[in-house]
Amino acid sequence: MGAKRLLRRIPIYMAEAIGFVVAEFRIHVIPKFHKVINNSRKTVMEPVIRSEPQLAFVDSNMFDHSEEKAKPAPKKYNYEWAVTRMQELEDQGVADPVAYLNNEMTDWWLAPDGMMENEADFEGIALAIEERWHN
């Protein structure tokens, strides 16, 4: 029984490993590569001129403290959505809905221009995944 379960999970483990490698490459390697390219293009070093910052004095009476800060609008993809999505995946017969959603979120995060970045509460989604990860 253990070998059968392991064989079913191998594609999931492979997908997680690929997602991890892609994320590490995007976070660490590409920025360093861009930095090296940009530094190699500079032929003449420009002198750095440092000056003291200008201090601005602000009178606290200029601000109306009676106004409350606006609360951010609720996001479309949040903790409740993640819990519902994992239940849908389980109902569809996905062997490990938590790992599947985790990989799905990684794919969305790695998409060009951070697809869903303005629509997703990634902390809430991560909390939902973490709560169910070892169940």
Contacts in CASP RR format, 6 or more apart in sequence:
PFRMAT RR
TARGET T0000
AUTHOR 0000-0000-0000
METHOD contacts of the structure
MODEL  1
MGAKRLLRRIPIYMAEAIGFVVAEFRIHVIPKFHKVINNSRKTVMEPVIR
SEPQLAFVDSNMFDHSEEKAKPAPKKYNYEWAVTRMQELEDQGVADPVAY
LNNEMTDWWLAPDGMMENEADFEGIALAIEERWHN
8 95 0 8 1.000
9 95 0 8 1.000
9 96 0 8 1.000
12 95 0 8 1.000
12 96 0 8 1.000
12 99 0 8 1.000
12 100 0 8 1.000
12 103 0 8 1.000
15 103 0 8 1.000
16 99 0 8 1.000
16 102 0 8 1.000
16 103 0 8 1.000
19 103 0 8 1.000
19 106 0 8 1.000
19 110 0 8 1.000
22 110 0 8 1.000
23 106 0 8 1.000
23 109 0 8 1.000
23 110 0 8 1.000
26 110 0 8 1.000
75 119 0 8 1.000
75 120 0 8 1.000
75 121 0 8 1.000
76 119 0 8 1.000
76 120 0 8 1.000
77 116 0 8 1.000
77 119 0 8 1.000
77 120 0 8 1.000
77 121 0 8 1.000
77 125 0 8 1.000
78 120 0 8 1.000
78 121 0 8 1.000
78 124 0 8 1.000
78 125 0 8 1.000
79 121 0 8 1.000
79 124 0 8 1.000
79 125 0 8 1.000
79 127 0 8 1.000
79 128 0 8 1.000
81 125 0 8 1.000
82 101 0 8 1.000
82 124 0 8 1.000
82 125 0 8 1.000
82 128 0 8 1.000
82 129 0 8 1.000
83 128 0 8 1.000
85 101 0 8 1.000
86 97 0 8 1.000
86 98 0 8 1.000
86 101 0 8 1.000
86 128 0 8 1.000
86 129 0 8 1.000
86 132 0 8 1.000
87 97 0 8 1.000
89 97 0 8 1.000
89 100 0 8 1.000
89 101 0 8 1.000
90 97 0 8 1.000
94 100 0 8 1.000
98 129 0 8 1.000
98 132 0 8 1.000
98 133 0 8 1.000
98 135 0 8 1.000
101 125 0 8 1.000
101 129 0 8 1.000
102 129 0 8 1.000
105 122 0 8 1.000
105 125 0 8 1.000
105 129 0 8 1.000
108 114 0 8 1.000
108 115 0 8 1.000
108 116 0 8 1.000
108 120 0 8 1.000
109 115 0 8 1.000
109 116 0 8 1.000
109 122 0 8 1.000
END
